[in-house]
Amino acid sequence: SWRVIMIETLKLLKSKQACAVAKETLKQLHGRCYTLGNSLTLISQALGLGKIGQSGSGKRQIKKMGSNTSLASIGNEGAKKAANNTELIEWLAEVTEAERSMPDAVPMIDKAGLCLLSRFFLSHKDHRDSQCRKNVLDGLLHTILYGINQLGLKDDEAQSLCCELKQSNPKGWKSLVGTVKLILAKERTYTNQTPNIGGEMQLSV
């Protein structure tokens, strides 16, 4: 099935030889074969965090080593076991940015899914690679904007998805919130323009 193919393609993002081809393949399939709304489990597995399941109360959880564990409680354990996730985190940030302006994304990720997505990024916030840490901030930026643009969340509500960063990296949090405000101000002023977000971001790691 496409799920097997996708997870193997995600794993290829960690290969220097195959990364470019894998990234282009995933770009072409985005929106046609997968969206963030139907691929969080596969992404979680590729990151080494575990499988996403449902608890008795219906809350999404990570199923790890035979037991149910909330993603928040895993902390940086997944990142320590998957130190070579820099390219995967970069891809995830890029696909989040692309999907936030995709009007026909089906299925669209919901708020609970966005919370999990932010945890994927936050689990790598202390990664030893500075480029990965920058990709984390980019990913959190696009996660917040996704919630505002696609789900209609209020600014503060969307920012609360990533509030853990406020305690662990105050400088990064201040830069993140400031960039969100700048982008939203531009989008709301020039509603008929599509900003080149990637070229404007200068987030502090």
Disulfide bonds with the S-S distance in Angstrom:
none
